[in-house]
Amino acid sequence: MNAKVRKAVFPAAGLGTRFLPATKAQPKEMLPIVDKPIIQYGVEEAMQSGIQNIIIVTGRGKTAIEDHFDVSFELENLLESRGKKDLLAIVRNISDMISVSYTRQKEALGLGHAVLRASELIGDEPFAVVLADDLIEAPTPCLRQLLDVYEFFGAPVLAVMEVPKENISSYGAIDAEPVAHNGTKDRVYRIRNMVEKPKPEDAPSNLAIIGRYVLTPEIFDSLQAIEPGSGGEIQLTDALRHLLNRRPIYAVRFEGTRYDAGDKLGFLKATVEFALRRSDLGAPFREYLKGLAL
């Protein structure tokens, strides 16, 4: 039986320059989609997928993330004294939902470096990586879809989605062959190769790597073995390609809708669509949108 995945790493040390000036004094991970920080959506996805422990890789100026998932005694006492039980339950649920640990990435040296910073807290066991900027709405949580494939093959698994060929240079791209899984042959792939941010004419496919991974501890050796890649950073894609020499790696074309909440337009799309799905906001917000002179 394959070892159970109990931990998920959330890299959150980036500077969030695309959202300046809003991120000058607050982490981009704390920007709200409607009324919930971006990172909380990812943490809830991990929890719903069966993850028991969260490891957040932070940097300078990220204490708001730690405060968000910590107990807020003053706020809880205030809400309790005023009889606001519904709000009190929401606040307590945040600090009670899951066990959270933190480690520091002193320099922003790439996604691979952020994952490597979590190695001591991970130890010798498989783990997930969740990029909170990739907000994914799915009937079955995206991470759960990956974990099901990991539990079947016992190998690392990446989330992928099809993107227009002209946009592939913004992603890692995979060269892969479909494999049968659960009666389908068009959602799970065995990876032959992968390239970080290729030119459209050089891309092996239009299957782009999205911010969900299930990894085995061998990835740490590969991260230490590779040289800095694109942008002078330690790229996780480069380490995964190095690991391909030692073991199979699979990809899942997940079912669901992905929003790039690290991009201003993607952030706005997510805000509108998540608000429209809300039982308390959807109907009046829809009527408001219909009344706009667009």
C-alpha positions as CSV (number, residue, x, y, z in Angstrom):
1,M,0.0,0.0,0.0
2,N,1.3,3.5,-0.9
3,A,2.1,5.8,2.0
4,K,-0.8,8.2,2.8
5,V,-0.4,11.8,1.9
6,R,-0.9,13.8,5.1
7,K,0.8,17.1,4.4
8,A,0.4,19.9,1.9
9,V,2.9,22.7,1.2
10,F,1.7,26.2,0.3
11,P,4.4,28.5,-1.1
12,A,3.5,32.0,-0.1
13,A,6.7,34.0,0.0
14,G,6.2,35.9,-3.3
15,L,6.1,39.7,-3.3
16,G,2.8,39.9,-5.3
17,T,4.1,42.7,-7.5
18,R,1.2,42.3,-10.0
19,F,-1.2,43.6,-7.4
20,L,0.7,46.7,-6.2
21,P,-0.1,48.9,-4.5
22,A,-2.6,46.7,-2.7
23,T,0.2,44.2,-1.8
24,K,2.6,46.8,-0.5
25,A,1.5,46.2,3.1
26,Q,-0.5,42.9,2.8
27,P,0.3,39.5,1.3
28,K,-1.4,38.8,-2.0
29,E,-2.6,35.5,-0.5
30,M,-4.8,37.5,1.8
31,L,-6.6,39.4,-1.0
32,P,-10.3,38.4,-0.7
33,I,-12.4,36.6,-3.3
34,V,-15.8,38.0,-2.1
35,D,-15.2,37.6,1.7
36,K,-12.5,34.9,2.0
37,P,-8.7,35.2,1.4
38,I,-7.3,33.5,-1.7
39,I,-5.2,31.1,0.5
40,Q,-8.2,29.9,2.5
41,Y,-9.8,28.5,-0.6
42,G,-6.7,26.3,-1.2
43,V,-6.5,25.3,2.5
44,E,-10.2,24.2,2.4
45,E,-9.5,22.2,-0.8
46,A,-6.7,20.4,0.9
47,M,-8.7,19.7,4.0
48,Q,-11.6,18.4,1.9
49,S,-9.1,16.2,0.0
50,G,-8.1,14.4,3.3
51,I,-4.9,16.5,4.1
52,Q,-4.3,16.7,7.8
53,N,-1.3,19.2,8.0
54,I,-0.6,22.4,6.2
55,I,2.9,23.8,5.8
56,I,3.0,27.5,4.6
57,V,6.3,28.8,3.2
58,T,6.3,32.5,4.1
59,G,8.6,35.4,3.7
60,R,9.0,38.9,5.0
61,G,5.7,40.8,5.5
62,K,3.6,37.7,5.6
63,T,2.5,37.7,9.3
64,A,-1.1,38.4,8.3
65,I,-1.3,34.8,7.0
66,E,-0.2,33.4,10.3
67,D,-2.6,35.7,12.1
68,H,-5.5,34.6,9.9
69,F,-5.1,30.9,10.8
70,D,-4.3,31.6,14.4
71,V,-6.8,32.0,17.3
72,S,-8.1,35.6,17.7
73,F,-9.0,35.8,21.4
74,E,-10.0,39.5,21.4
75,L,-12.2,39.1,18.3
76,E,-13.8,35.9,19.6
77,N,-14.6,37.5,23.0
78,L,-16.1,40.6,21.3
79,L,-18.3,38.5,19.1
80,E,-19.4,36.2,21.9
81,S,-20.2,39.2,24.2
82,R,-22.4,40.7,21.5
83,G,-24.2,37.4,20.8
84,K,-23.0,37.2,17.2
85,K,-22.9,33.4,17.2
86,D,-22.8,33.0,13.4
87,L,-19.8,35.2,13.0
88,L,-18.1,33.6,16.0
89,A,-18.5,30.2,14.4
90,I,-16.9,31.4,11.1
91,V,-13.9,32.9,13.0
92,R,-13.4,29.8,15.1
93,N,-13.8,27.5,12.1
94,I,-10.7,29.1,10.5
95,S,-8.4,28.4,13.4
96,D,-9.9,25.0,14.1
97,M,-10.0,23.6,10.5
98,I,-6.5,22.1,10.2
99,S,-3.0,22.0,11.7
100,V,-0.8,24.7,10.2
101,S,3.1,25.0,10.4
102,Y,5.3,27.7,8.9
103,T,8.8,27.8,7.5
104,R,10.6,30.9,6.0
105,Q,11.9,31.4,2.5
106,K,14.3,34.4,3.1
107,E,14.8,35.0,-0.7
108,A,12.3,34.4,-3.5
109,L,14.5,31.9,-5.4
110,G,11.7,30.0,-7.2
111,L,9.0,27.5,-6.6
112,G,11.4,24.7,-6.3
113,H,13.4,26.5,-3.6
114,A,10.2,27.1,-1.7
115,V,9.3,23.4,-1.8
116,L,12.9,22.6,-0.7
117,R,12.5,24.9,2.3
118,A,9.7,22.6,3.6
119,S,11.8,19.4,3.4
120,E,12.5,19.2,7.2
121,L,8.8,19.5,8.0
122,I,7.9,17.0,5.4
123,G,10.5,14.3,6.2
124,D,10.5,11.0,4.3
125,E,6.9,10.9,3.2
126,P,4.8,11.9,0.1
127,F,3.2,15.3,0.2
128,A,1.1,17.7,-1.9
129,V,1.9,21.2,-3.1
130,V,-0.8,23.7,-3.6
131,L,-0.4,27.1,-5.3
132,A,-3.2,29.2,-3.9
133,D,-3.1,31.6,-6.9
134,D,-4.6,28.8,-8.9
135,L,-8.2,28.8,-7.6
136,I,-10.0,25.7,-8.8
137,E,-13.8,25.1,-8.5
138,A,-14.6,21.4,-9.0
139,P,-17.3,19.0,-7.8
140,T,-14.5,16.7,-6.6
141,P,-11.6,18.8,-5.2
142,C,-8.7,19.0,-7.7
143,L,-6.2,17.8,-5.2
144,R,-8.5,14.8,-4.4
145,Q,-8.5,13.9,-8.1
146,L,-4.6,13.8,-8.0
147,L,-4.5,11.9,-4.8
148,D,-6.8,9.2,-6.3
149,V,-4.3,8.7,-9.1
150,Y,-1.3,8.8,-6.7
151,E,-2.9,6.1,-4.6
152,F,-3.4,3.9,-7.7
153,F,0.1,4.3,-9.3
154,G,2.2,5.2,-6.3
155,A,4.0,7.9,-8.2
156,P,4.2,11.7,-8.4
157,V,1.2,13.3,-10.0
158,L,0.7,16.8,-11.5
159,A,-2.4,18.7,-12.5
160,V,-2.6,19.8,-16.1
161,M,-5.1,21.6,-18.3
162,E,-5.4,22.5,-22.0
163,V,-4.5,26.1,-22.8
164,P,-4.3,27.9,-26.1
165,K,-1.0,27.2,-27.8
166,E,-0.2,30.9,-27.9
167,N,-0.4,31.0,-24.0
168,I,1.8,28.0,-23.3
169,S,4.9,30.1,-22.7
170,S,3.4,31.2,-19.4
171,Y,3.4,27.6,-18.1
172,G,5.3,24.4,-17.8
173,A,4.3,22.1,-20.6
174,I,4.3,18.3,-20.7
175,D,5.0,15.7,-23.4
176,A,2.9,12.7,-22.3
177,E,1.0,9.6,-23.5
178,P,-2.5,8.8,-22.3
179,V,-3.0,5.8,-20.0
180,A,-6.2,4.0,-19.0
181,H,-7.6,4.8,-15.5
182,N,-11.0,4.3,-14.1
183,G,-12.4,3.4,-17.5
184,T,-11.2,6.6,-19.3
185,K,-8.2,7.2,-21.5
186,D,-8.3,11.0,-21.9
187,R,-7.6,12.3,-18.4
188,V,-4.5,10.5,-17.0
189,Y,-1.1,10.7,-18.7
190,R,2.3,9.2,-18.2
191,I,4.8,12.0,-18.7
192,R,7.7,11.5,-21.1
193,N,9.2,15.0,-20.7
194,M,8.4,18.5,-19.6
195,V,9.6,22.0,-20.4
196,E,9.3,25.2,-18.3
197,K,7.8,28.1,-20.2
198,P,8.5,27.0,-23.8
199,K,8.0,29.1,-26.9
200,P,4.8,28.1,-28.6
201,E,6.6,26.7,-31.5
202,D,8.8,24.6,-29.2
203,A,6.1,23.3,-26.8
204,P,5.6,19.6,-26.8
205,S,1.8,20.0,-26.3
206,N,-0.8,22.4,-25.1
207,L,-1.1,20.6,-21.7
208,A,0.0,23.1,-19.1
209,I,1.1,22.3,-15.6
210,I,-1.3,23.9,-13.0
211,G,-0.6,24.6,-9.4
212,R,-1.4,21.2,-7.8
213,Y,1.2,18.5,-7.3
214,V,1.5,15.2,-5.3
215,L,5.1,14.5,-4.8
216,T,7.3,11.8,-3.3
217,P,10.3,12.7,-1.1
218,E,12.9,11.9,-3.9
219,I,12.0,15.3,-5.3
220,F,14.2,16.9,-2.6
221,D,17.3,15.2,-4.0
222,S,16.4,16.4,-7.5
223,L,15.9,19.9,-6.2
224,Q,19.4,19.9,-4.7
225,A,20.9,18.3,-7.8
226,I,19.7,20.8,-10.4
227,E,21.2,24.2,-11.4
228,P,19.1,27.4,-11.3
229,G,16.9,27.6,-14.4
230,S,14.6,30.2,-15.9
231,G,15.0,33.6,-14.2
232,G,18.0,32.2,-12.2
233,E,15.5,30.4,-9.9
234,I,15.2,26.8,-8.8
235,Q,12.4,25.6,-11.0
236,L,10.2,22.7,-9.7
237,T,9.6,21.7,-13.4
238,D,13.4,21.2,-13.8
239,A,13.5,19.0,-10.7
240,L,10.6,16.9,-11.9
241,R,12.3,16.4,-15.3
242,H,15.4,15.3,-13.3
243,L,13.3,12.9,-11.3
244,L,11.9,11.4,-14.5
245,N,15.2,9.6,-14.9
246,R,14.5,7.6,-11.7
247,R,10.7,7.0,-11.7
248,P,7.5,7.5,-13.6
249,I,5.5,10.7,-13.2
250,Y,1.9,11.1,-14.1
251,A,-0.5,14.0,-14.9
252,V,-4.2,14.4,-14.5
253,R,-6.3,16.7,-16.8
254,F,-8.5,17.6,-13.9
255,E,-12.2,18.2,-14.0
256,G,-13.2,21.7,-12.9
257,T,-12.7,25.4,-13.6
258,R,-9.4,27.1,-12.9
259,Y,-9.1,30.8,-12.1
260,D,-5.7,32.5,-12.2
261,A,-6.2,34.6,-9.0
262,G,-2.6,35.8,-9.3
263,D,-3.6,37.8,-12.4
264,K,-5.9,40.9,-12.1
265,L,-8.3,39.8,-14.8
266,G,-8.4,36.2,-13.4
267,F,-9.0,37.7,-9.9
268,L,-11.9,39.7,-11.1
269,K,-13.4,36.8,-12.9
270,A,-13.2,34.6,-9.8
271,T,-14.7,37.4,-7.7
272,V,-17.7,37.8,-10.0
273,E,-18.4,34.1,-10.5
274,F,-17.9,33.1,-6.9
275,A,-20.3,35.9,-5.9
276,L,-22.9,34.7,-8.4
277,R,-22.8,31.2,-6.9
278,R,-23.5,32.5,-3.3
279,S,-27.0,31.8,-2.0
280,D,-26.9,35.1,-0.1
281,L,-25.5,37.3,-2.9
282,G,-26.1,35.6,-6.2
283,A,-29.6,36.8,-7.0
284,P,-29.2,40.5,-6.1
285,F,-25.7,40.6,-7.7
286,R,-27.0,39.1,-10.9
287,E,-29.8,41.7,-11.1
288,Y,-27.2,44.4,-10.5
289,L,-25.0,43.1,-13.3
290,K,-28.1,43.0,-15.7
291,G,-28.7,46.6,-15.0
292,L,-25.3,47.9,-16.0
293,A,-25.0,49.8,-19.2
294,L,-22.3,47.7,-20.8
